[in-house]
Amino acid sequence: MRALYKPAAGPGLELIERPEPNPGRGEVKVRVARTGICGTDLHIESWDAWAAGAVDAPLIPGHEFSGEVVDVGPGVLDVAVGD
């Protein structure tokens, strides 16, 4: 899968290929249908003073998305494939 990636502290992001993840205990896997960019993402991309003090790189940013659950990990009881 493709992902935006912040490899180190500093301005910029990279578009990279990553292996398809599998959900662990208590996790779900979501096929993303739509995503957005929020203010936090812009801080991380520009690597301003806020990001330097609040974020540890490397990371794959992003938390504004919607989609469909395609897999659930062990222990997940309140979410199902198709949600």
SEFIZA-3560 file (N, C-alpha, C; in Angstrom, 3 decimals):
REM SEFIZA-3560
<numar><xx>0.843</xx><yy>-1.175</yy><zz>0.000</zz><atom>N</atom></numar>
<numar><xx>0.000</xx><yy>0.000</yy><zz>0.000</zz><atom>CA</atom></numar>
<numar><xx>0.885</xx><yy>1.234</yy><zz>0.000</zz><atom>C</atom></numar>
<numar><xx>0.364</xx><yy>2.343</yy><zz>-0.477</zz><atom>N</atom></numar>
<numar><xx>1.113</xx><yy>3.589</yy><zz>-0.464</zz><atom>CA</atom></numar>
<numar><xx>0.775</xx><yy>4.378</yy><zz>0.788</zz><atom>C</atom></numar>
<numar><xx>1.765</xx><yy>5.093</yy><zz>1.317</zz><atom>N</atom></numar>
<numar><xx>1.558</xx><yy>5.881</yy><zz>2.521</zz><atom>CA</atom></numar>
<numar><xx>2.474</xx><yy>7.098</yy><zz>2.493</zz><atom>C</atom></numar>
<numar><xx>1.991</xx><yy>8.192</yy><zz>3.076</zz><atom>N</atom></numar>
<numar><xx>2.869</xx><yy>9.328</yy><zz>3.316</zz><atom>CA</atom></numar>
<numar><xx>3.683</xx><yy>9.013</yy><zz>4.558</zz><atom>C</atom></numar>
<numar><xx>4.963</xx><yy>9.354</yy><zz>4.534</zz><atom>N</atom></numar>
<numar><xx>5.894</xx><yy>8.952</yy><zz>5.580</zz><atom>CA</atom></numar>
<numar><xx>6.799</xx><yy>10.116</yy><zz>5.944</zz><atom>C</atom></numar>
<numar><xx>6.975</xx><yy>10.321</yy><zz>7.220</zz><atom>N</atom></numar>
<numar><xx>7.922</xx><yy>11.308</yy><zz>7.746</zz><atom>CA</atom></numar>
<numar><xx>9.103</xx><yy>10.506</yy><zz>8.292</zz><atom>C</atom></numar>
<numar><xx>10.208</xx><yy>10.394</yy><zz>7.539</zz><atom>N</atom></numar>
<numar><xx>11.308</xx><yy>9.527</yy><zz>7.962</zz><atom>CA</atom></numar>
<numar><xx>12.141</xx><yy>10.092</yy><zz>9.111</zz><atom>C</atom></numar>
<numar><xx>12.165</xx><yy>11.419</yy><zz>9.234</zz><atom>N</atom></numar>
<numar><xx>13.011</xx><yy>12.048</yy><zz>10.256</zz><atom>CA</atom></numar>
<numar><xx>12.496</xx><yy>13.454</yy><zz>10.535</zz><atom>C</atom></numar>
<numar><xx>12.955</xx><yy>14.029</yy><zz>11.628</zz><atom>N</atom></numar>
<numar><xx>12.609</xx><yy>15.410</yy><zz>11.957</zz><atom>CA</atom></numar>
<numar><xx>13.067</xx><yy>16.328</yy><zz>10.833</zz><atom>C</atom></numar>
<numar><xx>12.183</xx><yy>17.232</yy><zz>10.385</zz><atom>N</atom></numar>
<numar><xx>12.509</xx><yy>18.168</yy><zz>9.317</zz><atom>CA</atom></numar>
<numar><xx>11.348</xx><yy>18.289</yy><zz>8.356</zz><atom>C</atom></numar>
<numar><xx>11.353</xx><yy>19.317</yy><zz>7.531</zz><atom>N</atom></numar>
<numar><xx>10.256</xx><yy>19.543</yy><zz>6.591</zz><atom>CA</atom></numar>
<numar><xx>10.116</xx><yy>18.418</yy><zz>5.568</zz><atom>C</atom></numar>
<numar><xx>8.869</xx><yy>18.209</yy><zz>5.129</zz><atom>N</atom></numar>
<numar><xx>8.598</xx><yy>17.284</yy><zz>4.033</zz><atom>CA</atom></numar>
<numar><xx>8.035</xx><yy>15.955</yy><zz>4.468</zz><atom>C</atom></numar>
<numar><xx>7.449</xx><yy>15.271</yy><zz>3.501</zz><atom>N</atom></numar>
<numar><xx>6.938</xx><yy>13.911</yy><zz>3.633</zz><atom>CA</atom></numar>
<numar><xx>7.352</xx><yy>13.150</yy><zz>2.383</zz><atom>C</atom></numar>
<numar><xx>7.410</xx><yy>11.823</yy><zz>2.480</zz><atom>N</atom></numar>
<numar><xx>7.710</xx><yy>10.981</yy><zz>1.328</zz><atom>CA</atom></numar>
<numar><xx>6.523</xx><yy>10.079</yy><zz>1.050</zz><atom>C</atom></numar>
<numar><xx>6.240</xx><yy>9.799</yy><zz>-0.224</zz><atom>N</atom></numar>
<numar><xx>5.239</xx><yy>8.817</yy><zz>-0.605</zz><atom>CA</atom></numar>
<numar><xx>5.974</xx><yy>7.504</yy><zz>-0.824</zz><atom>C</atom></numar>
<numar><xx>5.652</xx><yy>6.485</yy><zz>-0.004</zz><atom>N</atom></numar>
<numar><xx>6.383</xx><yy>5.222</yy><zz>-0.052</zz><atom>CA</atom></numar>
<numar><xx>5.425</xx><yy>4.053</yy><zz>-0.156</zz><atom>C</atom></numar>
<numar><xx>5.961</xx><yy>2.893</yy><zz>-0.485</zz><atom>N</atom></numar>
<numar><xx>5.223</xx><yy>1.636</yy><zz>-0.450</zz><atom>CA</atom></numar>
<numar><xx>5.482</xx><yy>0.971</yy><zz>0.888</zz><atom>C</atom></numar>
<numar><xx>4.417</xx><yy>0.464</yy><zz>1.523</zz><atom>N</atom></numar>
<numar><xx>4.513</xx><yy>-0.240</yy><zz>2.800</zz><atom>CA</atom></numar>
<numar><xx>3.785</xx><yy>-1.572</yy><zz>2.665</zz><atom>C</atom></numar>
<numar><xx>4.173</xx><yy>-2.576</yy><zz>3.452</zz><atom>N</atom></numar>
<numar><xx>3.428</xx><yy>-3.835</yy><zz>3.408</zz><atom>CA</atom></numar>
<numar><xx>2.010</xx><yy>-3.650</yy><zz>3.948</zz><atom>C</atom></numar>
<numar><xx>1.099</xx><yy>-4.436</yy><zz>3.437</zz><atom>N</atom></numar>
<numar><xx>-0.283</xx><yy>-4.407</yy><zz>3.906</zz><atom>CA</atom></numar>
<numar><xx>-0.299</xx><yy>-4.893</yy><zz>5.362</zz><atom>C</atom></numar>
<numar><xx>-0.879</xx><yy>-4.119</yy><zz>6.288</zz><atom>N</atom></numar>
<numar><xx>-0.852</xx><yy>-4.523</yy><zz>7.701</zz><atom>CA</atom></numar>
<numar><xx>-1.907</xx><yy>-5.581</yy><zz>8.022</zz><atom>C</atom></numar>
<numar><xx>-1.678</xx><yy>-6.304</yy><zz>9.092</zz><atom>N</atom></numar>
<numar><xx>-2.652</xx><yy>-7.239</yy><zz>9.658</zz><atom>CA</atom></numar>
<numar><xx>-3.014</xx><yy>-6.738</yy><zz>11.046</zz><atom>C</atom></numar>
<numar><xx>-4.294</xx><yy>-6.782</yy><zz>11.411</zz><atom>N</atom></numar>
<numar><xx>-4.687</xx><yy>-6.270</yy><zz>12.719</zz><atom>CA</atom></numar>
<numar><xx>-4.191</xx><yy>-7.167</yy><zz>13.852</zz><atom>C</atom></numar>
<numar><xx>-3.690</xx><yy>-6.544</yy><zz>14.903</zz><atom>N</atom></numar>
<numar><xx>-3.287</xx><yy>-7.257</yy><zz>16.099</zz><atom>CA</atom></numar>
<numar><xx>-4.431</xx><yy>-7.332</yy><zz>17.093</zz><atom>C</atom></numar>
<numar><xx>-4.144</xx><yy>-7.776</yy><zz>18.278</zz><atom>N</atom></numar>
<numar><xx>-5.155</xx><yy>-7.906</yy><zz>19.328</zz><atom>CA</atom></numar>
<numar><xx>-5.807</xx><yy>-6.554</yy><zz>19.589</zz><atom>C</atom></numar>
<numar><xx>-7.141</xx><yy>-6.521</yy><zz>19.520</zz><atom>N</atom></numar>
<numar><xx>-7.895</xx><yy>-5.311</yy><zz>19.786</zz><atom>CA</atom></numar>
<numar><xx>-7.881</xx><yy>-4.288</yy><zz>18.660</zz><atom>C</atom></numar>
<numar><xx>-7.380</xx><yy>-4.661</yy><zz>17.494</zz><atom>N</atom></numar>
<numar><xx>-7.287</xx><yy>-3.737</yy><zz>16.359</zz><atom>CA</atom></numar>
<numar><xx>-8.204</xx><yy>-4.168</yy><zz>15.219</zz><atom>C</atom></numar>
<numar><xx>-8.537</xx><yy>-3.217</yy><zz>14.360</zz><atom>N</atom></numar>
<numar><xx>-9.277</xx><yy>-3.508</yy><zz>13.138</zz><atom>CA</atom></numar>
<numar><xx>-8.498</xx><yy>-2.961</yy><zz>11.950</zz><atom>C</atom></numar>
<numar><xx>-8.723</xx><yy>-3.544</yy><zz>10.799</zz><atom>N</atom></numar>
<numar><xx>-8.124</xx><yy>-3.067</yy><zz>9.552</zz><atom>CA</atom></numar>
<numar><xx>-9.221</xx><yy>-2.404</yy><zz>8.741</zz><atom>C</atom></numar>
<numar><xx>-8.982</xx><yy>-1.160</yy><zz>8.313</zz><atom>N</atom></numar>
<numar><xx>-9.956</xx><yy>-0.378</yy><zz>7.577</zz><atom>CA</atom></numar>
<numar><xx>-9.436</xx><yy>-0.113</yy><zz>6.173</zz><atom>C</atom></numar>
<numar><xx>-10.252</xx><yy>-0.431</yy><zz>5.168</zz><atom>N</atom></numar>
<numar><xx>-9.931</xx><yy>-0.033</yy><zz>3.791</zz><atom>CA</atom></numar>
<numar><xx>-10.395</xx><yy>1.405</yy><zz>3.658</zz><atom>C</atom></numar>
<numar><xx>-9.464</xx><yy>2.313</yy><zz>3.486</zz><atom>N</atom></numar>
<numar><xx>-9.772</xx><yy>3.742</yy><zz>3.465</zz><atom>CA</atom></numar>
<numar><xx>-10.477</xx><yy>4.097</yy><zz>2.161</zz><atom>C</atom></numar>
<numar><xx>-11.631</xx><yy>4.764</yy><zz>2.294</zz><atom>N</atom></numar>
<numar><xx>-12.382</xx><yy>5.229</yy><zz>1.132</zz><atom>CA</atom></numar>
<numar><xx>-12.132</xx><yy>6.714</yy><zz>0.885</zz><atom>C</atom></numar>
<numar><xx>-12.036</xx><yy>7.480</yy><zz>1.956</zz><atom>N</atom></numar>
<numar><xx>-11.800</xx><yy>8.922</yy><zz>1.860</zz><atom>CA</atom></numar>
<numar><xx>-10.875</xx><yy>9.337</yy><zz>2.997</zz><atom>C</atom></numar>
<numar><xx>-10.048</xx><yy>10.324</yy><zz>2.722</zz><atom>N</atom></numar>
<numar><xx>-9.153</xx><yy>10.849</yy><zz>3.744</zz><atom>CA</atom></numar>
<numar><xx>-9.047</xx><yy>12.351</yy><zz>3.603</zz><atom>C</atom></numar>
<numar><xx>-8.624</xx><yy>13.000</yy><zz>4.648</zz><atom>N</atom></numar>
<numar><xx>-8.450</xx><yy>14.444</yy><zz>4.636</zz><atom>CA</atom></numar>
<numar><xx>-7.134</xx><yy>14.818</yy><zz>5.282</zz><atom>C</atom></numar>
<numar><xx>-6.753</xx><yy>16.050</yy><zz>5.100</zz><atom>N</atom></numar>
<numar><xx>-5.549</xx><yy>16.593</yy><zz>5.716</zz><atom>CA</atom></numar>
<numar><xx>-5.998</xx><yy>17.608</yy><zz>6.748</zz><atom>C</atom></numar>
<numar><xx>-5.530</xx><yy>17.463</yy><zz>7.979</zz><atom>N</atom></numar>
<numar><xx>-5.920</xx><yy>18.391</yy><zz>9.034</zz><atom>CA</atom></numar>
<numar><xx>-4.739</xx><yy>19.277</yy><zz>9.420</zz><atom>C</atom></numar>
<numar><xx>-4.969</xx><yy>20.183</yy><zz>10.344</zz><atom>N</atom></numar>
<numar><xx>-3.927</xx><yy>21.098</yy><zz>10.787</zz><atom>CA</atom></numar>
<numar><xx>-2.716</xx><yy>20.392</yy><zz>11.351</zz><atom>C</atom></numar>
<numar><xx>-2.937</xx><yy>19.305</yy><zz>12.093</zz><atom>N</atom></numar>
<numar><xx>-1.809</xx><yy>18.547</yy><zz>12.644</zz><atom>CA</atom></numar>
<numar><xx>-0.913</xx><yy>18.040</yy><zz>11.527</zz><atom>C</atom></numar>
<numar><xx>-1.506</xx><yy>17.516</yy><zz>10.451</zz><atom>N</atom></numar>
<numar><xx>-0.725</xx><yy>17.021</yy><zz>9.314</zz><atom>CA</atom></numar>
<numar><xx>0.114</xx><yy>18.136</yy><zz>8.697</zz><atom>C</atom></numar>
<numar><xx>-0.445</xx><yy>19.335</yy><zz>8.611</zz><atom>N</atom></numar>
<numar><xx>0.299</xx><yy>20.466</yy><zz>8.042</zz><atom>CA</atom></numar>
<numar><xx>1.473</xx><yy>20.853</yy><zz>8.941</zz><atom>C</atom></numar>
<numar><xx>1.279</xx><yy>20.814</yy><zz>10.255</zz><atom>N</atom></numar>
<numar><xx>2.388</xx><yy>21.074</yy><zz>11.178</zz><atom>CA</atom></numar>
<numar><xx>3.491</xx><yy>20.035</yy><zz>10.992</zz><atom>C</atom></numar>
<numar><xx>3.098</xx><yy>18.773</yy><zz>10.876</zz><atom>N</atom></numar>
<numar><xx>4.078</xx><yy>17.689</yy><zz>10.716</zz><atom>CA</atom></numar>
<numar><xx>4.816</xx><yy>17.827</yy><zz>9.394</zz><atom>C</atom></numar>
<numar><xx>4.103</xx><yy>18.165</yy><zz>8.324</zz><atom>N</atom></numar>
<numar><xx>4.756</xx><yy>18.315</yy><zz>7.008</zz><atom>CA</atom></numar>
<numar><xx>5.760</xx><yy>19.450</yy><zz>7.023</zz><atom>C</atom></numar>
<numar><xx>5.395</xx><yy>20.594</yy><zz>7.605</zz><atom>N</atom></numar>
<numar><xx>6.310</xx><yy>21.747</yy><zz>7.599</zz><atom>CA</atom></numar>
<numar><xx>7.372</xx><yy>21.669</yy><zz>8.695</zz><atom>C</atom></numar>
<numar><xx>7.142</xx><yy>20.813</yy><zz>9.678</zz><atom>N</atom></numar>
<numar><xx>8.021</xx><yy>20.607</yy><zz>10.825</zz><atom>CA</atom></numar>
<numar><xx>8.313</xx><yy>21.923</yy><zz>11.538</zz><atom>C</atom></numar>
<numar><xx>7.221</xx><yy>22.544</yy><zz>11.985</zz><atom>N</atom></numar>
<numar><xx>7.330</xx><yy>23.804</yy><zz>12.717</zz><atom>CA</atom></numar>
<numar><xx>7.672</xx><yy>23.539</yy><zz>14.189</zz><atom>C</atom></numar>
<numar><xx>7.695</xx><yy>24.596</yy><zz>14.994</zz><atom>N</atom></numar>
<numar><xx>8.073</xx><yy>24.470</yy><zz>16.405</zz><atom>CA</atom></numar>
<numar><xx>7.116</xx><yy>23.545</yy><zz>17.152</zz><atom>C</atom></numar>
<numar><xx>5.811</xx><yy>23.607</yy><zz>16.821</zz><atom>N</atom></numar>
<numar><xx>4.867</xx><yy>22.721</yy><zz>17.496</zz><atom>CA</atom></numar>
<numar><xx>5.198</xx><yy>21.262</yy><zz>17.222</zz><atom>C</atom></numar>
<numar><xx>5.401</xx><yy>20.914</yy><zz>15.948</zz><atom>N</atom></numar>
<numar><xx>5.693</xx><yy>19.527</yy><zz>15.586</zz><atom>CA</atom></numar>
<numar><xx>6.991</xx><yy>19.061</yy><zz>16.235</zz><atom>C</atom></numar>
<numar><xx>7.999</xx><yy>19.904</yy><zz>16.232</zz><atom>N</atom></numar>
<numar><xx>9.289</xx><yy>19.532</yy><zz>16.815</zz><atom>CA</atom></numar>
<numar><xx>9.162</xx><yy>19.201</yy><zz>18.297</zz><atom>C</atom></numar>
<numar><xx>8.223</xx><yy>19.845</yy><zz>18.993</zz><atom>N</atom></numar>
<numar><xx>8.051</xx><yy>19.598</yy><zz>20.411</zz><atom>CA</atom></numar>
<numar><xx>7.026</xx><yy>18.535</yy><zz>20.756</zz><atom>C</atom></numar>
<numar><xx>6.207</xx><yy>18.120</yy><zz>19.781</zz><atom>N</atom></numar>
<numar><xx>5.092</xx><yy>17.230</yy><zz>20.087</zz><atom>CA</atom></numar>
<numar><xx>5.118</xx><yy>15.892</yy><zz>19.351</zz><atom>C</atom></numar>
<numar><xx>5.936</xx><yy>15.756</yy><zz>18.320</zz><atom>N</atom></numar>
<numar><xx>5.874</xx><yy>14.592</yy><zz>17.442</zz><atom>CA</atom></numar>
<numar><xx>7.226</xx><yy>13.903</yy><zz>17.397</zz><atom>C</atom></numar>
<numar><xx>7.201</xx><yy>12.584</yy><zz>17.444</zz><atom>N</atom></numar>
<numar><xx>8.421</xx><yy>11.795</yy><zz>17.277</zz><atom>CA</atom></numar>
<numar><xx>8.427</xx><yy>11.179</yy><zz>15.885</zz><atom>C</atom></numar>
<numar><xx>9.463</xx><yy>11.468</yy><zz>15.107</zz><atom>N</atom></numar>
<numar><xx>9.633</xx><yy>10.851</yy><zz>13.793</zz><atom>CA</atom></numar>
<numar><xx>10.604</xx><yy>9.677</yy><zz>13.962</zz><atom>C</atom></numar>
<numar><xx>10.499</xx><yy>8.634</yy><zz>13.170</zz><atom>N</atom></numar>
<numar><xx>9.653</xx><yy>8.482</yy><zz>11.987</zz><atom>CA</atom></numar>
<numar><xx>8.209</xx><yy>8.137</yy><zz>12.347</zz><atom>C</atom></numar>
<numar><xx>7.303</xx><yy>8.461</yy><zz>11.418</zz><atom>N</atom></numar>
<numar><xx>5.898</xx><yy>8.116</yy><zz>11.581</zz><atom>CA</atom></numar>
<numar><xx>5.169</xx><yy>8.215</yy><zz>10.254</zz><atom>C</atom></numar>
<numar><xx>4.016</xx><yy>7.565</yy><zz>10.211</zz><atom>N</atom></numar>
<numar><xx>3.064</xx><yy>7.721</yy><zz>9.117</zz><atom>CA</atom></numar>
<numar><xx>1.928</xx><yy>8.549</yy><zz>9.693</zz><atom>C</atom></numar>
<numar><xx>1.799</xx><yy>9.817</yy><zz>9.286</zz><atom>N</atom></numar>
<numar><xx>0.761</xx><yy>10.667</yy><zz>9.863</zz><atom>CA</atom></numar>
<numar><xx>-0.616</xx><yy>10.333</yy><zz>9.299</zz><atom>C</atom></numar>
<numar><xx>-1.617</xx><yy>10.881</yy><zz>9.949</zz><atom>N</atom></numar>
<numar><xx>-2.975</xx><yy>10.762</yy><zz>9.424</zz><atom>CA</atom></numar>
<numar><xx>-3.929</xx><yy>10.148</yy><zz>10.409</zz><atom>C</atom></numar>
<numar><xx>-5.061</xx><yy>10.798</yy><zz>10.594</zz><atom>N</atom></numar>
<numar><xx>-6.105</xx><yy>10.275</yy><zz>11.457</zz><atom>CA</atom></numar>
<numar><xx>-7.485</xx><yy>10.739</yy><zz>11.007</zz><atom>C</atom></numar>
<numar><xx>-7.559</xx><yy>11.414</yy><zz>9.872</zz><atom>N</atom></numar>
<numar><xx>-8.824</xx><yy>11.903</yy><zz>9.317</zz><atom>CA</atom></numar>
<numar><xx>-9.191</xx><yy>11.018</yy><zz>8.131</zz><atom>C</atom></numar>
<numar><xx>-9.998</xx><yy>9.971</yy><zz>8.380</zz><atom>N</atom></numar>
<numar><xx>-10.345</xx><yy>9.062</yy><zz>7.288</zz><atom>CA</atom></numar>
<numar><xx>-11.666</xx><yy>8.367</yy><zz>7.588</zz><atom>C</atom></numar>
<numar><xx>-12.234</xx><yy>7.780</yy><zz>6.552</zz><atom>N</atom></numar>
<numar><xx>-13.397</xx><yy>6.912</yy><zz>6.705</zz><atom>CA</atom></numar>
<numar><xx>-13.242</xx><yy>5.754</yy><zz>5.735</zz><atom>C</atom></numar>
<numar><xx>-13.892</xx><yy>4.656</yy><zz>6.034</zz><atom>N</atom></numar>
<numar><xx>-13.792</xx><yy>3.500</yy><zz>5.166</zz><atom>CA</atom></numar>
<numar><xx>-14.579</xx><yy>2.333</yy><zz>5.719</zz><atom>C</atom></numar>
<numar><xx>-14.211</xx><yy>1.138</yy><zz>5.299</zz><atom>N</atom></numar>
<numar><xx>-14.920</xx><yy>-0.087</yy><zz>5.657</zz><atom>CA</atom></numar>
<numar><xx>-13.978</xx><yy>-1.038</yy><zz>6.382</zz><atom>C</atom></numar>
<numar><xx>-14.452</xx><yy>-1.639</yy><zz>7.451</zz><atom>N</atom></numar>
<numar><xx>-13.668</xx><yy>-2.638</yy><zz>8.180</zz><atom>CA</atom></numar>
<numar><xx>-13.561</xx><yy>-3.888</yy><zz>7.307</zz><atom>C</atom></numar>
<numar><xx>-12.328</xx><yy>-4.338</yy><zz>7.051</zz><atom>N</atom></numar>
<numar><xx>-12.107</xx><yy>-5.506</yy><zz>6.201</zz><atom>CA</atom></numar>
<numar><xx>-11.515</xx><yy>-6.679</yy><zz>6.971</zz><atom>C</atom></numar>
<numar><xx>-11.072</xx><yy>-6.451</yy><zz>8.213</zz><atom>N</atom></numar>
<numar><xx>-10.529</xx><yy>-7.525</yy><zz>9.033</zz><atom>CA</atom></numar>
<numar><xx>-10.532</xx><yy>-7.067</yy><zz>10.481</zz><atom>C</atom></numar>
<numar><xx>-10.681</xx><yy>-8.015</yy><zz>11.402</zz><atom>N</atom></numar>
<numar><xx>-10.628</xx><yy>-7.692</yy><zz>12.831</zz><atom>CA</atom></numar>
<numar><xx>-9.632</xx><yy>-8.612</yy><zz>13.507</zz><atom>C</atom></numar>
<numar><xx>-8.935</xx><yy>-8.075</yy><zz>14.489</zz><atom>N</atom></numar>
<numar><xx>-7.978</xx><yy>-8.861</yy><zz>15.247</zz><atom>CA</atom></numar>
<numar><xx>-8.630</xx><yy>-9.593</yy><zz>16.401</zz><atom>C</atom></numar>
<numar><xx>-7.861</xx><yy>-10.444</yy><zz>17.065</zz><atom>N</atom></numar>
<numar><xx>-8.375</xx><yy>-11.168</yy><zz>18.225</zz><atom>CA</atom></numar>
<numar><xx>-8.870</xx><yy>-10.210</yy><zz>19.300</zz><atom>C</atom></numar>
<numar><xx>-9.961</xx><yy>-10.568</yy><zz>19.948</zz><atom>N</atom></numar>
<numar><xx>-10.482</xx><yy>-9.772</yy><zz>21.047</zz><atom>CA</atom></numar>
<numar><xx>-11.408</xx><yy>-8.655</yy><zz>20.636</zz><atom>C</atom></numar>
<numar><xx>-11.607</xx><yy>-8.424</yy><zz>19.347</zz><atom>N</atom></numar>
<numar><xx>-12.514</xx><yy>-7.368</yy><zz>18.892</zz><atom>CA</atom></numar>
<numar><xx>-13.923</xx><yy>-7.933</yy><zz>18.896</zz><atom>C</atom></numar>
<numar><xx>-14.792</xx><yy>-7.334</yy><zz>19.700</zz><atom>N</atom></numar>
<numar><xx>-16.147</xx><yy>-7.867</yy><zz>19.866</zz><atom>CA</atom></numar>
<numar><xx>-17.230</xx><yy>-6.912</yy><zz>19.388</zz><atom>C</atom></numar>
<numar><xx>-16.926</xx><yy>-5.616</yy><zz>19.302</zz><atom>N</atom></numar>
<numar><xx>-17.976</xx><yy>-4.636</yy><zz>19.018</zz><atom>CA</atom></numar>
<numar><xx>-17.877</xx><yy>-4.017</yy><zz>17.622</zz><atom>C</atom></numar>
<numar><xx>-16.985</xx><yy>-4.536</yy><zz>16.785</zz><atom>N</atom></numar>
<numar><xx>-16.846</xx><yy>-4.078</yy><zz>15.403</zz><atom>CA</atom></numar>
<numar><xx>-16.742</xx><yy>-5.339</yy><zz>14.535</zz><atom>C</atom></numar>
<numar><xx>-17.369</xx><yy>-5.284</yy><zz>13.350</zz><atom>N</atom></numar>
<numar><xx>-17.361</xx><yy>-6.463</yy><zz>12.476</zz><atom>CA</atom></numar>
<numar><xx>-16.939</xx><yy>-6.076</yy><zz>11.070</zz><atom>C</atom></numar>
<numar><xx>-16.447</xx><yy>-7.066</yy><zz>10.322</zz><atom>N</atom></numar>
<numar><xx>-16.146</xx><yy>-6.866</yy><zz>8.916</zz><atom>CA</atom></numar>
<numar><xx>-17.400</xx><yy>-6.325</yy><zz>8.233</zz><atom>C</atom></numar>
<numar><xx>-17.231</xx><yy>-5.285</yy><zz>7.438</zz><atom>N</atom></numar>
<numar><xx>-18.351</xx><yy>-4.653</yy><zz>6.743</zz><atom>CA</atom></numar>
<numar><xx>-18.812</xx><yy>-3.362</yy><zz>7.389</zz><atom>C</atom></numar>
<numar><xx>-18.463</xx><yy>-3.163</yy><zz>8.662</zz><atom>N</atom></numar>
<numar><xx>-18.816</xx><yy>-1.904</yy><zz>9.338</zz><atom>CA</atom></numar>
<numar><xx>-18.093</xx><yy>-0.750</yy><zz>8.669</zz><atom>C</atom></numar>
//
